[in-house]
Amino acid sequence: MFKMATSPHVHSSNLTAKFMLWVMGAMVPAVAVQYYYFGYGVLIQTAIALSLAAVVEVMMAKLRHKSLTYYLADLTGLVTAMMLAIAIPPYAPYWIIVIGTLTSLLLAKHCYGGLGQNIFNPAMVGYALLLVSFPAQMTAWSVPAELFEHSLSFFDSIWLIFTGKMTQGVDLYQLINNIDGISQATPLDSAKTFYAGFCSVNCNADVAYHSLIRSPIFMQDSDFAQGWWQVNVAFLLGGLVLLYKRIIHWQIPVAILSVFMLCAVLTQLFSSTPHLSFEAQLFSGAMMYGAFFIATDPVTASTTPKGKLIFGGLIGLLEYLIRYYGSYPDAIAFSVLLANICVPLIDQYTQPRLYGTKLGRRQK
């Protein structure tokens, strides 16, 4: 890091583990909201991911002849696993989170040399691989649990994740097939699919909008989907806590949200193609999660003040382009990974002047 950021470097007694504990704590409210709306699945997936991450970190320490807690003590592996677990559908098969966790830690982190050496966000590498390789399982999000005809118990959730069926022999698709809802990535996917099909016959934005929001997954007279805007608000509150504690910097989330909102507002004002409102776009999918928790990864994000703004703005622009004009309804993983590629170039051309030198004098 010292090779990329100019002096003076401020020394601090804060340890990596302390920062990671704050990050995990800031994600707890969002996990609690997900549990409230989607059931025990999110807790089970998180437990699987954290357990496997601990095993992988200890195994890598053993293979590299380090102490058994060498990689485990900084908690970065556990944070990566937790980030991935809350990003996948709560009732996805158990092997989805296993493959994702192994990919994130082994391929995206340890193959580069461990913490501080990886160039891509580990959690998003695992998520992107799962989304591309197993689209059916990764787009099997359930509707809010309150819309289920039968509530899912803890043991039903375990059976559903590990066997694909509940104790009564009912699978997830049978459980929700009588609901006028979705079993897709998010309500963003539902809206994109609906508008595409509707506009092939009649591209009337008002009719399309009012037809879509009659679904019970959306709030009455609103395009805010039940459960999803609450999850995003929880991530927003957790992100504000991290900003207050100075664990993350304001430039990246502000740039992401500002650029995305500007593009979304202009599209809403001047485009004839129907889309969800920009307010719903901001509080749907993984927008707040990506802005405050994913993109702010200190290892793979830009390190300079101006670079952070450019890095965040690039993510916001890519998120807008893929959401509105691409085939994926929510694109935070691809946006972050593409922006990660640009970080060395961004840092190279946004370095502040050297301390004690005249303005305009470049470092050789």
C-alpha positions as CSV (number, residue, x, y, z in Angstrom):
1,M,0.0,0.0,0.0
2,F,2.8,2.4,0.8
3,K,4.1,2.1,-2.8
4,M,0.7,3.4,-4.1
5,A,-0.1,6.1,-1.6
6,T,2.1,9.0,-1.0
7,S,3.5,10.1,2.3
8,P,3.0,11.1,5.1
9,H,1.6,7.8,6.3
10,V,-0.4,8.0,9.6
11,H,0.3,5.2,12.0
12,S,-2.6,3.8,14.0
13,S,-3.0,1.2,16.8
14,N,-6.2,-0.1,15.1
15,L,-5.8,-3.7,14.0
16,T,-7.3,-5.3,11.0
17,A,-9.4,-7.6,13.2
18,K,-10.9,-4.6,14.9
19,F,-12.0,-3.1,11.6
20,M,-13.4,-6.5,10.4
21,L,-15.5,-6.8,13.7
22,W,-17.0,-3.5,13.0
23,V,-17.9,-4.5,9.4
24,M,-19.5,-7.7,10.6
25,G,-21.4,-5.9,13.3
26,A,-22.6,-3.3,10.8
27,M,-24.0,-6.1,8.6
28,V,-26.0,-7.6,11.5
29,P,-29.0,-5.3,11.1
30,A,-29.4,-6.3,7.5
31,V,-29.0,-9.9,8.3
32,A,-31.8,-9.5,10.9
33,V,-34.1,-7.9,8.4
34,Q,-33.4,-10.6,5.9
35,Y,-34.2,-13.2,8.6
36,Y,-37.4,-11.4,9.4
37,Y,-38.6,-11.3,5.8
38,F,-37.1,-14.5,4.3
39,G,-36.8,-16.9,7.2
40,Y,-34.0,-19.1,8.7
41,G,-32.3,-19.6,5.3
42,V,-30.0,-16.6,5.6
43,L,-28.8,-17.7,9.1
44,I,-28.1,-21.3,7.9
45,Q,-26.2,-20.1,4.8
46,T,-24.1,-17.7,7.0
47,A,-23.3,-20.5,9.5
48,I,-22.2,-22.8,6.6
49,A,-20.0,-20.1,5.1
50,L,-18.4,-19.0,8.3
51,S,-17.6,-22.6,9.3
52,L,-16.1,-23.4,6.0
53,A,-14.1,-20.1,5.9
54,A,-12.6,-21.0,9.3
55,V,-11.5,-24.4,8.0
56,V,-10.0,-22.9,4.8
57,E,-8.1,-20.3,6.7
58,V,-6.6,-22.8,9.1
59,M,-5.8,-25.2,6.3
60,M,-4.0,-22.5,4.3
61,A,-2.0,-21.5,7.4
62,K,-1.0,-25.2,7.8
63,L,0.0,-25.5,4.2
64,R,2.2,-22.4,4.4
65,H,3.7,-23.5,7.7
66,K,2.2,-20.7,9.7
67,S,0.5,-20.8,13.1
68,L,-3.0,-22.2,12.9
69,T,-4.5,-18.7,13.6
70,Y,-2.2,-16.8,11.2
71,Y,-4.9,-16.2,8.6
72,L,-7.9,-16.6,10.9
73,A,-6.9,-13.9,13.4
74,D,-7.5,-11.0,11.1
75,L,-11.1,-12.1,10.4
76,T,-11.0,-11.1,6.7
77,G,-11.9,-14.6,5.6
78,L,-14.9,-14.6,7.9
79,V,-16.0,-11.2,6.6
80,T,-15.7,-12.4,3.0
81,A,-17.8,-15.5,3.8
82,M,-20.4,-13.5,5.5
83,M,-20.7,-11.1,2.6
84,L,-21.1,-13.9,0.2
85,A,-23.7,-15.7,2.4
86,I,-26.1,-12.8,2.6
87,A,-25.8,-12.1,-1.1
88,I,-27.1,-15.5,-2.3
89,P,-30.7,-16.7,-2.1
90,P,-31.5,-17.9,1.4
91,Y,-32.7,-21.3,0.3
92,A,-30.1,-22.0,-2.4
93,P,-28.7,-25.6,-2.2
94,Y,-25.9,-25.9,0.3
95,W,-23.3,-26.7,-2.4
96,I,-23.8,-23.2,-3.8
97,I,-22.4,-21.5,-0.7
98,V,-19.7,-24.1,-0.4
99,I,-18.4,-23.5,-4.0
100,G,-18.7,-19.8,-3.6
101,T,-16.8,-19.7,-0.3
102,L,-14.0,-21.9,-1.7
103,T,-13.7,-19.8,-4.8
104,S,-13.7,-16.5,-2.9
105,L,-11.0,-17.6,-0.4
106,L,-8.8,-20.0,-2.4
107,L,-9.0,-18.5,-5.9
108,A,-9.6,-14.8,-5.3
109,K,-7.6,-14.4,-2.0
110,H,-4.9,-17.0,-1.3
111,C,-3.9,-17.6,-4.9
112,Y,-2.7,-14.0,-5.0
113,G,-0.8,-14.4,-1.7
114,G,-3.4,-13.6,0.9
115,L,-4.6,-10.4,2.5
116,G,-3.4,-7.2,0.8
117,Q,-2.3,-9.0,-2.4
118,N,-5.6,-9.7,-4.2
119,I,-6.7,-7.4,-7.0
120,F,-10.3,-8.4,-7.1
121,N,-12.9,-8.3,-4.4
122,P,-13.0,-12.0,-3.1
123,A,-16.7,-12.1,-2.3
124,M,-17.7,-10.7,-5.6
125,V,-15.4,-13.1,-7.5
126,G,-17.3,-16.0,-5.8
127,Y,-20.7,-14.4,-6.4
128,A,-20.0,-13.7,-10.1
129,L,-18.8,-17.3,-10.6
130,L,-21.9,-18.6,-9.0
131,L,-24.2,-16.3,-11.0
132,V,-22.7,-17.2,-14.3
133,S,-22.3,-21.0,-13.6
134,F,-25.5,-21.7,-11.7
135,P,-28.1,-19.1,-12.8
136,A,-31.1,-21.2,-11.9
137,Q,-30.0,-21.7,-8.3
138,M,-28.7,-18.1,-8.0
139,T,-32.0,-16.6,-9.2
140,A,-34.3,-18.7,-6.9
141,W,-35.1,-15.9,-4.4
142,S,-38.3,-16.6,-2.6
143,V,-41.0,-14.1,-1.8
144,P,-41.2,-12.6,1.7
145,A,-42.0,-15.4,4.2
146,E,-45.3,-13.7,5.3
147,L,-46.7,-14.5,1.8
148,F,-46.1,-18.3,2.3
149,E,-49.2,-20.4,2.8
150,H,-47.2,-22.5,5.3
151,S,-44.4,-21.0,7.5
152,L,-41.0,-22.5,7.3
153,S,-39.6,-23.9,10.5
154,F,-35.9,-24.1,11.3
155,F,-35.8,-27.8,10.4
156,D,-37.8,-27.2,7.2
157,S,-35.2,-24.6,6.2
158,I,-32.4,-27.1,6.9
159,W,-34.1,-29.8,4.8
160,L,-34.8,-27.4,2.0
161,I,-31.2,-26.3,1.8
162,F,-29.6,-29.7,2.1
163,T,-32.1,-31.9,0.3
164,G,-34.1,-29.5,-1.8
165,K,-37.3,-30.3,-0.1
166,M,-39.1,-29.7,3.2
167,T,-39.9,-32.4,5.6
168,Q,-43.3,-32.8,4.0
169,G,-41.6,-33.4,0.6
170,V,-42.5,-29.9,-0.8
171,D,-39.8,-28.0,-2.6
172,L,-39.4,-24.2,-2.8
173,Y,-41.1,-23.8,-6.2
174,Q,-44.2,-25.8,-5.0
175,L,-44.2,-23.7,-1.9
176,I,-44.7,-20.4,-3.7
177,N,-46.4,-21.5,-6.9
178,N,-49.8,-20.3,-5.7
179,I,-48.4,-16.8,-5.0
180,D,-48.7,-14.0,-7.4
181,G,-45.1,-13.2,-6.7
182,I,-41.6,-14.1,-8.0
183,S,-39.0,-16.7,-7.7
184,Q,-36.2,-14.8,-9.4
185,A,-33.1,-12.8,-8.5
186,T,-34.9,-9.8,-7.0
187,P,-37.9,-7.6,-7.8
188,L,-35.5,-5.9,-10.2
189,D,-35.5,-9.1,-12.2
190,S,-39.3,-9.2,-12.0
191,A,-39.6,-5.6,-13.2
192,K,-37.1,-6.1,-16.1
193,T,-38.8,-9.3,-17.3
194,F,-42.3,-7.8,-17.0
195,Y,-41.4,-4.6,-18.8
196,A,-39.6,-6.4,-21.6
197,G,-42.6,-8.7,-22.2
198,F,-45.2,-5.9,-21.8
199,C,-43.4,-3.6,-24.2
200,S,-43.2,-6.2,-26.9
201,V,-47.0,-5.8,-27.1
202,N,-47.8,-2.4,-25.7
203,C,-45.1,0.0,-24.6
204,N,-47.4,2.2,-22.4
205,A,-45.3,3.1,-19.4
206,D,-48.2,4.0,-17.1
207,V,-50.1,0.8,-17.8
208,A,-47.0,-1.3,-17.4
209,Y,-46.2,0.4,-14.1
210,H,-49.6,0.0,-12.6
211,S,-49.9,-3.6,-13.8
212,L,-46.6,-4.5,-12.2
213,I,-47.2,-3.0,-8.8
214,R,-50.4,-4.9,-8.3
215,S,-48.3,-7.9,-7.4
216,P,-48.4,-8.5,-3.6
217,I,-44.6,-8.4,-3.5
218,F,-44.8,-4.6,-4.0
219,M,-46.2,-2.2,-1.5
220,Q,-49.7,-0.8,-2.1
221,D,-49.5,2.0,-4.7
222,S,-45.7,1.9,-4.7
223,D,-42.9,0.1,-6.6
224,F,-41.0,-0.5,-3.4
225,A,-40.8,-4.3,-2.9
226,Q,-41.6,-5.8,0.4
227,G,-38.5,-6.8,2.3
228,W,-36.0,-5.4,-0.2
229,W,-36.2,-1.7,0.7
230,Q,-36.0,-2.5,4.4
231,V,-32.8,-4.6,3.7
232,N,-31.3,-1.7,1.8
233,V,-32.2,0.8,4.6
234,A,-30.5,-1.6,7.1
235,F,-27.3,-1.6,4.9
236,L,-27.5,2.1,4.7
237,L,-27.6,2.5,8.5
238,G,-24.8,0.0,8.9
239,G,-22.8,1.9,6.3
240,L,-23.3,5.2,8.1
241,V,-22.0,3.6,11.3
242,L,-18.8,2.6,9.4
243,L,-18.5,6.1,8.1
244,Y,-18.8,7.5,11.6
245,K,-16.2,5.2,12.9
246,R,-13.9,6.1,9.9
247,I,-13.6,2.5,8.9
248,I,-14.6,3.4,5.3
249,H,-14.3,6.7,3.4
250,W,-17.2,8.7,2.2
251,Q,-16.0,9.2,-1.4
252,I,-16.8,5.8,-2.7
253,P,-20.4,5.4,-1.6
254,V,-21.3,9.0,-2.3
255,A,-19.8,8.7,-5.8
256,I,-21.6,5.4,-6.5
257,L,-25.0,6.7,-5.4
258,S,-24.7,10.1,-6.9
259,V,-23.7,8.9,-10.4
260,F,-26.3,6.2,-10.4
261,M,-29.0,8.5,-9.2
262,L,-28.1,11.2,-11.7
263,C,-28.3,8.7,-14.6
264,A,-31.5,7.1,-13.3
265,V,-33.2,10.5,-12.9
266,L,-32.3,11.6,-16.4
267,T,-33.5,8.3,-17.8
268,Q,-36.8,8.7,-15.9
269,L,-37.3,12.2,-17.2
270,F,-36.4,11.7,-20.9
271,S,-36.7,8.0,-21.7
272,S,-40.0,6.6,-23.0
273,T,-39.0,3.0,-22.0
274,P,-40.6,2.1,-18.7
275,H,-38.4,1.4,-15.7
276,L,-38.9,1.3,-11.9
277,S,-38.5,4.8,-10.4
278,F,-35.1,5.9,-9.4
279,E,-36.1,5.8,-5.7
280,A,-37.0,2.2,-6.1
281,Q,-33.8,1.5,-8.0
282,L,-31.7,3.0,-5.2
283,F,-33.4,0.8,-2.5
284,S,-33.6,-2.4,-4.5
285,G,-31.2,-5.2,-5.1
286,A,-27.7,-4.8,-3.6
287,M,-27.3,-1.0,-4.1
288,M,-26.7,0.0,-0.6
289,Y,-24.8,-3.2,0.2
290,G,-22.5,-2.7,-2.7
291,A,-22.0,1.0,-2.1
292,F,-21.1,0.8,1.6
293,F,-19.7,-2.8,2.1
294,I,-18.5,-4.2,-1.2
295,A,-17.0,-1.3,-3.1
296,T,-15.2,0.0,0.0
297,D,-12.9,-3.0,0.4
298,P,-9.6,-1.3,1.3
299,V,-7.5,-3.8,-0.6
300,T,-9.2,-3.7,-4.0
301,A,-10.5,-0.1,-4.0
302,S,-8.6,3.0,-5.0
303,T,-6.3,4.5,-2.3
304,T,-6.2,8.2,-3.3
305,P,-8.9,10.7,-2.4
306,K,-9.6,11.7,-6.1
307,G,-9.2,8.1,-7.1
308,K,-11.9,7.0,-4.7
309,L,-14.3,9.4,-6.3
310,I,-13.4,8.2,-9.8
311,F,-13.6,4.5,-8.7
312,G,-17.0,5.0,-7.1
313,G,-18.3,7.0,-10.0
314,L,-17.2,4.3,-12.4
315,I,-19.0,1.6,-10.4
316,G,-22.2,3.8,-10.3
317,L,-22.1,4.3,-14.1
318,L,-21.5,0.6,-14.8
319,E,-24.3,-0.3,-12.4
320,Y,-26.6,2.0,-14.2
321,L,-25.7,0.7,-17.7
322,I,-26.0,-2.9,-16.8
323,R,-29.2,-2.5,-14.8
324,Y,-31.0,-0.5,-17.5
325,Y,-29.5,-1.8,-20.7
326,G,-27.9,-5.1,-19.8
327,S,-29.3,-8.6,-19.3
328,Y,-28.6,-8.7,-15.5
329,P,-31.1,-6.9,-13.3
330,D,-28.6,-6.2,-10.5
331,A,-25.0,-5.7,-11.5
332,I,-23.0,-4.7,-8.4
333,A,-20.7,-7.7,-8.6
334,F,-19.7,-7.1,-12.3
335,S,-19.4,-3.4,-11.7
336,V,-17.1,-3.7,-8.8
337,L,-14.9,-6.4,-10.5
338,L,-14.6,-4.2,-13.7
339,A,-13.7,-1.2,-11.6
340,N,-11.1,-3.3,-9.7
341,I,-9.2,-3.7,-13.0
342,C,-9.0,0.0,-13.3
343,V,-7.6,0.7,-9.8
344,P,-3.9,0.7,-10.7
345,L,-4.4,3.1,-13.5
346,I,-6.7,5.4,-11.4
347,D,-4.2,5.5,-8.6
348,Q,-1.3,6.2,-11.0
349,Y,-3.0,9.4,-12.3
350,T,-4.6,10.6,-9.1
351,Q,-1.7,10.6,-6.7
352,P,-1.6,13.8,-4.7
353,R,1.6,15.9,-4.8
354,L,4.5,14.6,-2.6
355,Y,4.6,16.1,0.8
356,G,7.1,19.0,0.9
357,T,7.3,19.5,-2.9
358,K,5.9,22.2,-5.1
359,L,2.5,21.8,-6.9
360,G,2.9,20.3,-10.3
361,R,6.2,18.4,-9.6
362,R,5.6,14.8,-10.5
363,Q,7.1,11.8,-8.7
364,K,9.6,10.0,-10.9
